[in-house]
C-alpha cells in the first residue's frame, strides 16, 4: 500500500537496532537509552516528550489516535551468549545481542516506520500516530513505564504492542492470577494426633480436589485456563501436628472468565481460605473484526490471528482494541542465542508502515 521501504530505511533500522543493543538497559536502568532515543527522534524533526525514562513522539494532530508501543528494557544476560551480549554482532544475515528480539527490534522498526512516513510527507487523516517507548516492562511488578505514561497520553482509539510474534497478529493474551490458599487445623503432639487437626492433610485434600477440577468455558484462541500448584509450606517440627499449611496456585487465565469469577468458582471447591496474591495481569483480547486487527491482516496477508500465553504491556491497554505484533519468534526471548533475522527486521518496518496506513484507510466501523 505504501510502496517498498527504501534501502536507506533498511540501513537506518539496522544501524538503529545496533545502537540500541549497545545500551545495557536492564529494568530501572533505561536513562541512557531513553536519552539516545529522545535525541534521535528530535534530530529527525518530530515532536518528542519524556516522562521518567519513557519517550513518546507523534505524527499528526487529529483525534483518531493509534498507539505503537514497545519497551526499552531487557532482562540480564545469561552465561551462554556466544558473543558480548551488549555488542551487536552481524553474522550470516542475523544480528546477535541481548534485546535483538525482545523487544529492541520492535523499538527500532516502529521508530523507523514512523520517521520514514514523516519524511515522505504522509500524515494520518484526522488522526495521530503515537510511538511510546517505555521502561520496566520486564519487571512484572512495581513500576511499569506504560502504566505510568498512559494517564499523560491523549485518548487512544487502538494500539499495537511490539513484542516478538513473527509479525503475526496476536489477538488474545493469557492473564495471570496467583492465589494463596491457607488450610487451618489444630495443633497437638504428634504422639497424640487424634487430639489435633492436621492442616497439611486438609491442604492435601484441597490439592486433590483442584487436580480434578476442570474449567468449562474455553477461549477460541487460548483454550482453557490452566491451574497449577507451585509452592507449599506447612509444619514447624517433626513432632507437632501442624495447625497451618499454605500453598500457591498459579492460574493462567483467559477472557472466558474474569478473575473474580475464578475465585468464586474455586471457593466452592476447596475448604481452605483463598487469598488473592496477585490479579494485576488480566487476560485481554480483541475481536478479529476490529479495525486494528484488519489493518494488521492486510499489512501482512500471510499472518494468522493467534493467542499468546505470555504477558505484555497489553494489560495496560485493555480498554482499547489492541494487537500484539513484532518481528522475531517469542521462543528466542531471554535466551543466550538471542538474535534477529535482518530480513525480518527490515520487513517489520514495512509491516508497521502498512498497519498505520491501512488503519487510517479503513473506516472506523472496520469496513
C-alpha positions as CSV (number, residue, x, y, z in Angstrom):
1,X,0.0,0.0,0.0
2,X,2.7,2.5,1.0
3,X,5.3,1.2,-1.5
4,X,8.5,-0.6,-0.8
5,X,10.7,0.5,2.1
6,X,13.8,2.2,0.6
7,X,17.3,0.8,1.0
8,X,18.1,3.9,3.1
9,X,15.3,3.0,5.6
10,X,16.6,-0.6,5.7
11,X,20.1,0.6,6.6
12,X,18.7,3.0,9.1
13,X,16.7,0.3,11.0
14,X,19.7,-2.0,11.2
15,X,22.0,0.7,12.4
16,X,19.4,1.9,14.9
17,X,19.0,-1.6,16.4
18,X,22.8,-2.0,16.7
19,X,22.9,1.3,18.6
20,X,20.1,0.2,20.9
21,X,21.7,-3.1,21.7
22,X,24.8,-1.3,22.9
23,X,22.9,0.1,25.8
24,X,22.7,-2.4,28.7
25,X,19.3,-1.2,29.5
26,X,18.2,-3.5,32.3
27,X,14.9,-2.6,34.0
28,X,15.3,0.6,36.0
29,X,18.5,1.4,34.1
30,X,17.0,2.9,30.9
31,X,18.0,6.5,31.3
32,X,20.9,6.4,28.8
33,X,18.9,4.6,26.1
34,X,15.9,7.0,26.7
35,X,18.3,9.9,26.2
36,X,19.5,8.4,22.9
37,X,16.0,7.8,21.5
38,X,14.8,11.3,22.6
39,X,17.7,13.0,20.8
40,X,17.5,10.6,17.8
41,X,13.8,11.5,17.2
42,X,14.3,15.2,17.9
43,X,17.1,15.3,15.2
44,X,14.7,13.7,12.8
45,X,12.2,16.6,13.3
46,X,9.3,15.0,15.1
47,X,7.9,16.4,18.4
48,X,9.0,14.3,21.3
49,X,8.2,14.2,25.0
50,X,9.7,12.4,28.0
51,X,8.2,11.1,31.3
52,X,10.8,9.4,33.5
53,X,12.6,7.1,31.1
54,X,9.6,6.8,28.9
55,X,9.8,8.5,25.5
56,X,7.0,9.3,23.2
57,X,6.7,11.1,19.8
58,X,3.9,11.5,17.3
59,X,2.9,12.4,13.8
60,X,-0.4,14.2,13.1
61,X,-2.7,16.2,15.3
62,X,-6.2,14.6,14.8
63,X,-8.3,12.8,17.4
64,X,-8.3,9.3,15.7
65,X,-5.2,8.1,17.6
66,X,-3.2,5.0,17.1
67,X,-0.5,4.0,19.6
68,X,2.5,1.9,18.8
69,X,4.3,0.8,21.9
70,X,7.3,-1.3,22.8
71,X,9.8,-1.4,25.7
72,X,13.3,-0.3,26.1
73,X,14.4,-2.6,29.0
74,X,15.9,-6.0,28.7
75,X,16.5,-8.9,31.1
76,X,20.0,-9.6,32.4
77,X,22.2,-11.6,30.1
78,X,22.7,-15.3,30.7
79,X,26.1,-17.1,30.7
80,X,25.7,-18.8,27.3
81,X,25.8,-15.8,24.9
82,X,28.1,-16.7,22.0
83,X,29.2,-13.0,21.9
84,X,29.3,-10.0,24.2
85,X,25.5,-9.6,24.8
86,X,25.7,-5.8,24.6
87,X,27.9,-5.6,21.5
88,X,25.8,-6.3,18.4
89,X,27.3,-9.0,16.1
90,X,26.1,-9.3,12.5
91,X,26.7,-12.8,11.1
92,X,25.1,-14.8,8.3
93,X,22.2,-12.4,7.9
94,X,21.5,-12.3,11.7
95,X,22.1,-9.8,14.4
96,X,23.1,-11.2,17.8
97,X,22.7,-9.4,21.1
98,X,20.5,-9.0,24.2
99,X,17.3,-7.4,23.2
100,X,17.5,-8.0,19.5
101,X,14.2,-9.9,19.7
102,X,12.7,-8.8,23.0
103,X,12.0,-6.1,22.1
104,X,14.5,-3.7,20.6
105,X,13.8,-4.9,17.1
106,X,10.2,-3.7,17.6
107,X,11.5,-0.4,19.0
108,X,13.8,0.1,16.0
109,X,11.2,-0.9,13.4
110,X,8.4,1.2,14.9
111,X,10.6,4.3,15.2
112,X,12.0,3.8,11.6
113,X,8.5,3.3,10.2
114,X,7.0,6.5,11.7
115,X,10.1,8.6,10.8
116,X,10.1,7.3,7.2
117,X,6.4,8.2,6.8
118,X,7.1,11.6,8.2
119,X,9.9,12.2,5.7
120,X,7.6,11.2,2.8
121,X,5.1,13.9,3.9
122,X,2.4,11.4,4.9
123,X,0.0,12.5,7.7
124,X,-2.8,10.4,9.3
125,X,-6.1,11.8,8.0
126,X,-7.9,13.4,11.0
127,X,-5.6,11.3,13.2
128,X,-2.4,11.0,15.2
129,X,0.1,8.2,15.4
130,X,2.0,8.0,18.7
131,X,5.0,5.8,19.3
132,X,5.7,5.3,23.0
133,X,8.9,3.5,24.0
134,X,8.7,2.7,27.7
135,X,10.6,1.4,30.7
136,X,10.3,-1.5,33.1
137,X,8.2,-3.9,31.1
138,X,10.3,-6.9,32.1
139,X,10.0,-6.4,35.9
140,X,6.5,-7.9,36.2
141,X,5.5,-5.7,39.2
142,X,6.0,-2.4,40.9
143,X,6.8,0.5,38.5
144,X,5.8,0.0,34.9
145,X,6.6,2.6,32.2
146,X,3.4,2.3,30.1
147,X,1.2,2.2,33.2
148,X,2.9,5.4,34.4
149,X,2.7,7.1,31.0
150,X,-0.8,6.2,30.0
151,X,-2.6,8.9,32.0
152,X,-0.4,11.5,30.3
153,X,-1.3,10.4,26.8
154,X,-4.4,11.7,25.0
155,X,-7.4,9.4,24.5
156,X,-6.4,6.4,22.2
157,X,-8.6,4.5,19.8
158,X,-6.3,1.5,19.1
159,X,-2.8,0.2,19.7
160,X,-0.1,-2.2,18.6
161,X,2.2,-3.6,21.2
162,X,5.6,-4.5,19.8
163,X,6.6,-8.0,21.0
164,X,8.1,-10.9,19.1
165,X,5.2,-12.6,17.2
166,X,6.9,-13.3,13.8
167,X,4.9,-10.3,12.6
168,X,1.7,-12.3,13.0
169,X,-1.2,-10.6,14.9
170,X,-1.7,-11.8,18.4
171,X,-5.3,-11.1,19.3
172,X,-5.6,-12.7,22.7
173,X,-3.3,-13.0,25.7
174,X,-3.5,-15.0,28.8
175,X,-3.6,-13.4,32.2
176,X,-2.1,-14.5,35.5
177,X,-4.0,-15.0,38.7
178,X,-1.9,-16.0,41.8
179,X,-3.8,-17.3,44.8
180,X,-2.6,-18.3,48.2
181,X,-4.7,-20.9,49.9
182,X,-4.5,-21.3,53.7
183,X,-5.6,-24.5,55.4
184,X,-6.3,-24.2,59.1
185,X,-6.1,-27.0,61.6
186,X,-5.4,-27.6,65.3
187,X,-2.0,-28.3,66.8
188,X,-1.2,-31.3,69.0
189,X,1.6,-33.6,69.9
190,X,2.4,-36.0,67.1
191,X,2.2,-38.9,69.6
192,X,-1.5,-38.0,70.0
193,X,-2.5,-37.0,66.5
194,X,-6.2,-37.6,67.3
195,X,-6.2,-34.6,69.5
196,X,-5.2,-32.3,66.6
197,X,-6.5,-31.5,63.2
198,X,-3.7,-31.8,60.6
199,X,-3.6,-28.7,58.3
200,X,-1.3,-30.5,55.8
201,X,-3.9,-33.2,55.3
202,X,-6.6,-30.5,54.9
203,X,-4.4,-28.9,52.2
204,X,-3.7,-32.2,50.6
205,X,-7.5,-32.9,50.2
206,X,-7.9,-29.5,48.6
207,X,-5.0,-30.1,46.2
208,X,-6.6,-33.4,45.2
209,X,-9.9,-31.6,44.5
210,X,-8.1,-29.0,42.5
211,X,-6.3,-31.6,40.4
212,X,-9.7,-33.0,39.4
213,X,-11.3,-29.5,38.8
214,X,-12.0,-28.6,35.2
215,X,-13.0,-25.2,33.7
216,X,-15.9,-25.4,31.4
217,X,-15.5,-22.4,29.1
218,X,-12.8,-22.2,26.5
219,X,-11.4,-19.2,24.7
220,X,-11.3,-19.6,20.9
221,X,-7.6,-18.6,20.7
222,X,-6.3,-19.6,24.2
223,X,-8.3,-22.7,25.1
224,X,-9.0,-23.4,28.8
225,X,-7.4,-21.6,31.7
226,X,-4.7,-23.7,33.4
227,X,-4.3,-24.2,37.2
228,X,-1.0,-25.4,38.8
229,X,0.0,-25.8,42.4
230,X,3.5,-24.3,42.6
231,X,4.6,-24.0,46.2
232,X,3.5,-25.4,49.6
233,X,4.6,-24.6,53.2
234,X,3.4,-26.3,56.4
235,X,4.5,-27.6,59.7
236,X,7.0,-26.4,62.3
237,X,8.6,-29.5,63.8
238,X,8.6,-33.3,63.2
239,X,6.7,-34.0,66.4
240,X,3.9,-31.4,66.1
241,X,0.6,-31.8,64.3
242,X,0.6,-28.7,62.0
243,X,-2.1,-26.1,62.5
244,X,-1.3,-24.2,59.3
245,X,-0.5,-25.1,55.8
246,X,-0.4,-22.8,52.8
247,X,0.0,-23.4,49.1
248,X,0.1,-21.3,45.9
249,X,-2.0,-21.6,42.8
250,X,-0.6,-20.3,39.5
251,X,-3.6,-19.8,37.2
252,X,-3.1,-18.7,33.6
253,X,-6.4,-17.1,32.8
254,X,-8.3,-16.4,29.6
255,X,-11.0,-13.8,28.6
256,X,-13.6,-16.6,29.1
257,X,-13.6,-15.8,32.9
258,X,-12.9,-12.8,35.0
259,X,-10.5,-13.2,37.8
260,X,-13.4,-12.7,40.3
261,X,-15.4,-15.4,38.7
262,X,-12.5,-17.9,39.0
263,X,-12.0,-17.1,42.7
264,X,-15.8,-17.6,43.2
265,X,-15.6,-20.9,41.4
266,X,-12.7,-22.2,43.4
267,X,-14.2,-21.1,46.7
268,X,-16.9,-23.7,46.2
269,X,-14.4,-26.4,45.6
270,X,-11.9,-26.0,48.5
271,X,-12.0,-25.9,52.3
272,X,-9.0,-23.6,52.5
273,X,-9.3,-19.8,52.8
274,X,-8.4,-18.2,49.5
275,X,-6.2,-15.1,49.4
276,X,-5.7,-13.2,46.2
277,X,-2.0,-12.7,46.0
278,X,-1.9,-11.0,42.5
279,X,-4.6,-10.4,40.0
280,X,-2.9,-7.5,38.1
281,X,-2.3,-9.4,34.9
282,X,-5.7,-9.7,33.4
283,X,-6.4,-11.6,30.2
284,X,-7.1,-9.5,27.2
285,X,-8.4,-10.0,23.7
286,X,-9.5,-8.1,20.6
287,X,-12.2,-9.3,18.1
288,X,-10.8,-10.2,14.7
289,X,-13.3,-7.9,13.2
290,X,-11.8,-4.9,14.9
291,X,-10.3,-2.2,12.7
292,X,-6.8,-2.6,14.0
293,X,-6.8,-6.4,13.5
294,X,-8.0,-6.0,10.0
295,X,-5.2,-3.4,9.3
296,X,-2.7,-5.9,10.6
297,X,-4.0,-8.7,8.4
298,X,-3.9,-6.5,5.4
299,X,-0.4,-5.4,6.2
300,X,0.8,-9.0,6.5
301,X,-1.6,-11.2,4.4
302,X,0.2,-14.4,5.4
303,X,-0.3,-13.8,9.1
304,X,-2.9,-15.6,11.1
305,X,-4.6,-14.4,14.3
306,X,-3.4,-16.4,17.3
307,X,-3.4,-16.3,21.1
308,X,-0.3,-16.0,23.3
309,X,0.4,-17.5,26.8
310,X,3.0,-14.7,27.6
311,X,2.1,-11.4,29.3
312,X,3.0,-8.0,28.0
313,X,2.1,-4.3,28.4
314,X,-1.1,-5.0,26.6
315,X,-2.8,-5.3,30.0
316,X,-2.4,-1.5,30.4
317,X,-4.3,-1.1,27.1
318,X,-7.1,-3.5,27.9
319,X,-9.8,-0.8,27.3
320,X,-9.0,-0.2,23.6
321,X,-8.6,-2.6,20.6
322,X,-5.0,-3.8,20.7
323,X,-2.9,-6.3,18.8
324,X,0.5,-7.7,19.9
325,X,2.8,-7.8,16.8
326,X,6.5,-7.6,16.2
327,X,9.5,-9.2,14.5
328,X,11.2,-12.4,15.7
329,X,10.0,-15.5,17.5
330,X,8.9,-15.3,21.1
331,X,10.8,-18.6,21.8
332,X,14.1,-16.7,21.3
333,X,13.4,-14.2,24.0
334,X,15.7,-14.2,27.1
335,X,17.9,-16.9,25.5
336,X,21.7,-16.8,25.2
337,X,21.5,-17.1,21.5
338,X,19.0,-14.3,21.1
339,X,19.2,-12.8,17.5
340,X,17.0,-11.3,14.8
341,X,17.0,-12.1,11.2
342,X,17.9,-8.9,9.4
343,X,15.4,-9.7,6.6
344,X,12.6,-9.8,9.2
345,X,13.8,-6.7,10.9
346,X,13.6,-4.7,7.6
347,X,10.3,-6.4,6.8
348,X,8.9,-5.2,10.1
349,X,9.4,-1.6,9.1
350,X,7.2,-2.2,6.0
351,X,4.6,-4.1,8.0
352,X,4.4,-1.3,10.7
353,X,4.1,1.3,7.9
354,X,1.3,-0.5,6.2
355,X,-0.5,-1.2,9.5
356,X,-0.5,2.5,10.1
357,X,-1.7,3.4,6.6
358,X,-4.3,0.6,6.4
359,X,-5.7,1.6,9.8
360,X,-6.4,5.1,8.5
361,X,-7.7,3.8,5.2
362,X,-10.3,1.6,6.9
363,X,-13.4,3.2,8.1
364,X,-13.9,3.4,11.9
365,X,-16.5,0.6,11.8
366,X,-13.9,-1.7,10.3
367,X,-15.4,-1.8,6.8
